[in-house]
Every structure is written in structure tokens, then in C-alpha cells.
Amino acid sequence: MAGVMDSVNQRTQLVGQNRLELLLFRLNGQQLYGINVFKVREVLQCPKLTLLPKANPVVRGVANIRGATIPILDLALATGGRSLEKMGDAFVIITEYNTKIQGFLVHSVERIVNMNWEAIHPPPKGTGRDHYLTAVTRVENQLVEIIDVEKILSEVSPMSESVSSGVITEEVQQKATTLRVLTVDDSSVARKQVTRCLETVGVEVTALNDGRQALEYLKNMVAEGKDPSQEFLMLISDIEMPEMDGYTLTAEIRNDPRMQKLHIILHTSLSGVFNQAMVKKVGADDFLAKFRPDDLAARVVERINARG
């Protein structure tokens, strides 16, 4: 276990193009699951937990870790399975999502594997609307399921999706009605959050599921003689996506003179280890941590005003 912890500590600072490293773990049974190492702070044996009265059943308690009080979520229970037993033998994966720190209770932690995003695929069609998967892949011929953590967190601890009064003016809303924004995110929850926020501003939203789908969409647009920078006010893209990540999508757009003027914001939950140098390297115009409706709306308003 010490080796896995050392690897996590070393690799959470790495950022690559169209690649990721998955920490593999198990819940109940033999099914393998994966989580992006960039989201992981550390892995440790389950510490003593303090129960929280009236808390969501998924929250098994809180732990004091390095001077901070951190909620510990039962990942098996959160995804519709039975609650993990034998807490003394379990492990906790400490993660940072959307500027918040939480621990995920798991049965066991396996190892870290280096993957290419092209080997990560969307969940099979027919999985259903209520599943908790954002992607799947194979490691040594074993199916690995990647959980939609943003969906779990939105259910356990819902955050406000409302835009505060004063962020959007009537004048901006009038201008927005003639504008479109392209958004890309593999999480259905994140797509809905972003879409609702943008529709509050007043723009029309085109929402796609991953970087490769977005790139093909833009290529088809330019093949029809259209300029994406004229068709869309901006592109708001997640970074972690199956098939093609947001870094690679941005680089591909910037390398194509027919679409390189498109304004791009990378919208990411990689808050704790986000690499600004990488954003500049691939040519994104800006980045924004998920999910802050006021900040997102303000960026769109700024863009509307800049466009005149």
C-alpha cells in the first residue's frame, strides 16, 4: 500500500496530452473501478470516523486528516450497491473535486495504470439514465468502470445552480438571444448544470459529450464553409473526457486555421492540481473551476460585452 500511496503523491502533479493515469480500486465484489490520479490527494487505511446526525446515509462519517475535517462517502452505497462492511479493512481515497475535499470509502486499492484517453470510452448504449458511469475501459482484459463522481456529489451535497442577482443585466440578455455557446462535457450532470446556467444568461446552447465528438462537429461546420468563431460566442470544455480530452481538443482547434479563432474556456473539476502552464501551452483563452454559476455566467457576460 505504501507503494501505491507514493505513486499517487508523485503523479498527481503530472499533466499530459490525451493521457491519464487511473487509480484502480474495488468496492463489493471483483468489479474494477478507476479514478483519475489527478483528483487524488492520498490513499490511507480507513481512519476512525465520527458519525454525523441527520447526514445523508452515503456519508459514513467525518475524519480528521492532517488537521482538516473531511466527509467520508461510501462509494458502493452511493452507486446503488450495498454498504461496505469491515470498516477496519477498508481504505479511503482522499480526493479534490470542484474545490472541495472528500474521501471515498472503498474495499481495496489495486494499482495505478497509465492510459490514453483514446482507450477510454463512453458507457455502452442501453446502460440507462440512472447509471453512475461516465466512461469505461479495459485493463489486461478486465472491464474498468469510471464513476461519474460529479453526479454522486450533486446528489449527496447539492450546490446552488442559481445565478445571483446583478450578474446578468437586461441589456446583456437581449444581446444574448442571438448568440450560441458550444459546451462539451462527458458528465450528464455537468452538461445540465452548464446548460441551465447559460440559458439563464440568454444564449442558445449546443451541448456535446466528448472532445472527439466536438472536434468532428466543428470540422463538419468548417467543411460547410462556416467559421466556428462566428457561429459560436465561445466553447466551454471539460478537460477529462473519453476519446479526447479538453487539452487535445483545444490544441487541435488551435492548429486548424479554419477554427483557431474560437474563444475557448476550459471548465474543470481539477481544482487542486490544475496546471495553468498546460492551459497556456495548448492555447486556451481561460480556465474556470467547476461549478460556480456566478463565475461561469460572468465569463459569458464578459464575452458578450467584448463582442459588442
Secondary structure, 3 states (H helix, E strand, C coil): CHHHHHHHHHHCCCCCCCEEEEEEEECCCCCEEEEEHHHEEEEEECCCCECCCCCCCCEEEEEEECCEEEEEEEHHHHCCCCCCCCHHHCEEEEEEECCEEEEEEECEEEEEEEEEHHHCECCCCCCCCCCCEEEEEEECCEEEEEECHHHHHHHHCCCCCCCCCCCCCHHHHHHHCCCEEEEECCCHHHHHHHHHHHHHHCCEEEEECCHHHHHHHHHHHHHCCCCHHHHCCEEEECCCCCCCCHHHHHHHHHCCCCCCCCCEEEEECCCCCCCHHHHHHHCCCEEEECCCHHHHHHHHHHHHHHHC
